[in-house]
């Protein structure tokens, strides 16, 4: 779970630990890659999906090197290789990237960019520094030192508005999501909401996920707020509390459940209609993951949970992300060893949603306890550890 705080309230969560380091100007904010790791293979997670390459990423002489052609093409770039000059030229939209094996510099639209490590040819494949993927294509990159895993998230397509579809109500979520004018391309997948693929392996899986989400949200109605305790949840918003009723009564129980679910939203001054909307959407997501009968199988995508019943907490968080995205919220996912939680932006702040409970996220505290970004926000600025020191 994430560590969360509401203004004036005590800590609600205890964070699990993980050594995570977001990549910066030297790849290593606070944690370095040691020379002892000079010949280790590394993992690559792209859009939340573990990748398999004929030449794996490596940690060599303190540098994190990833296969250029395979990753650039998955991010939508076209790559041409000149064997005679050992130079790769990649193009995507208005960007042209040129990099030569053994050179300490590369070129992005003709501008010289100094590399933190030289590009290398290993087993016939060109590998480049992980940070260069971010510089060249605007992708979000991070490095998990404890698991030797590089995570890469696509940038938003240029000049593309993204966000909620017509299924969303007109309630302002306080997020940066806006109505789309066209689909956004993330790697090989045309997505509906920002940079999120929900770790889908391909377009077919993504479309299947969104079909399930749309079906689940088709019956969205404010009468779903609080379920059988709708009356008590509404009265909680009006100021009633369980202490006015005898234990064991429906009023006491309903108000007790409301307190556990939405108290921090109420205390934080989140508008009534937005609390109702967020609560209902969260419960829709909870119902969708209830059929996930084999989480130990370790599936990582929303598809794994919704269609294979084999998703772990990463996959469940992707389902929640898809549901909240579809209703106009901005979402992200933070993770630690063996755990992941969806975060929802409400009224300008990030909130953790776990077991029907909303709690405000303290990003500085969470990063300090070793959490890392598994999925960046639907839209808007990426969340970086270095900004919360």
C-alpha positions, 0 to 999 in steps of 0.5 A, a space after each residue: 500500500 502507499 503511504 497516505 495522509 489527509 490534512 489533519 488526520 493520522 497516517 492511514 497506510 504503511 508503505 512497503 519498501 523497494 529500492 527504486 531509482 528514477 533515471 536522471 542526468 546520470 541515471 542514478 539519483 541516490 543509487 548508482 549502478 556498480 561496476 560489479 554489475 558490469 555484465 548483467 542482463 537487465 529486464 525491460 518493461 514497456 507500457 507495463 508489459 515485460 519485453 523479450 528481445 533477441 539481445 537483452 538490455 544489459 548493465 555494463 560498466 555502470 551504464 544501462 544499455 537497451 536495444 535501440 531498434 526494438 524499443 524505438 520501433 515499439 514507441 512508433 519510430 522508424 529506424 534505418 541502419 547504415 552498416 558502413 558508418 555503423 549509424 542508426 537514423 530514427 524518425 518519428 513525426 517531426 523528430 529525427 535521431 541519429 546515433 553512431 556506435 562508439 560515438 559519445 554524442 548523438 543528434 536530435 533534429 540536428 542538435 548535438 546531445 551528449 550521451 552518458 555512455 557510448 552506443 555499443 554493438 552487442 551480438 549484432 544489435 545496437 544498444 543505447 543508454 536508457 536515458 537517451 530513449 527519454 531524450 530522443 522520443 520524450 518517453 518516461 524512463 525509470 530504473 529499478 536497481 533491486 530488480 535490474 528493470 528498466 521501465 519505459 512509458 510512451 510520450 503523448 502524441 503531439 497535438 492530440 487531445 486526450 481523455 474522457 469519452 461521452 460515457 463520462 458525466 459532466 462533473 469536473 474531476 479536477 484532473 487534466 483530462 479533456 475530451 479527445 478529438 482522435 485516438 492517441 498512438 502509444 507504441 503499436 496501440 491506438 488508445 483512448 486515454 492519454 499514454 495508457 495501454 493498461 499493459 495490453 500486449 496488442 490492439 486486440 487485447 486493449 480493445 477487449 479491455 475497453 469493451 469490458 470497461 464500457 459495459 461495466 460503466 453503461 449502467 452508471 447511476 448515482 443511486 449506486 453510491 454506497 450500494 445498499 447503504 445509499 441513504 446513509 452514504 448520502 446522509 454522511 455527506 450531509 454531516 450525519 455520523 454513526 455516533 448518533 445511532 446505536 451499534 448494530 443498526 443499519 444507520 450505524 453500519 451504513 455511516 460506519 462504512 461511509 466513514 471508512 470509504 470517503 471520510 478523507 475526501 469529505 475532510 479535504 473539502 472535495 465537492 459532493 458530486 465528485 465524491 459520489 462519482 469517484 466512489 461509484 467508479 471505484 466500486 465498478 472497478 472492484 466488481 470487475 476484478 472480483 472474477 480474478 481467481 488466480 492472482 498467483 499466476 502473476 499476470 500484469 495486464 488488465 486483460 489478464 485480470 478481465 479475461 484470463 482471471 490470472 492478474 496480480 495486483 499490477 493487473 488489478 491496478 491497470 483495471 482500476 486505471 482503465 475504469 477511472 480513465 473512462 470516467 474522465 479522471 487522471 490516473 497513475 500507478 505506484 508500485 513496490 515489491 509485490 504490490 501496486 496501487 492505482 492513484 486517482 487525481 481528484 480536485 488536483 490531488 492524488 488519492 490512493 484507492 484500496 479496498 473501497 477507501 480513498 486516502 490522499 497520497 504523500 508522494 514524497 513519503 511514498 518515494 522515500 519508502 521505495 515506491 516507484 512509478 509503474 504507470 505515469 499519469 494519463 496525461 499531464 506532467 510525469 511524476 518523478 522521484 527527483 521532484 519529491 526529495 
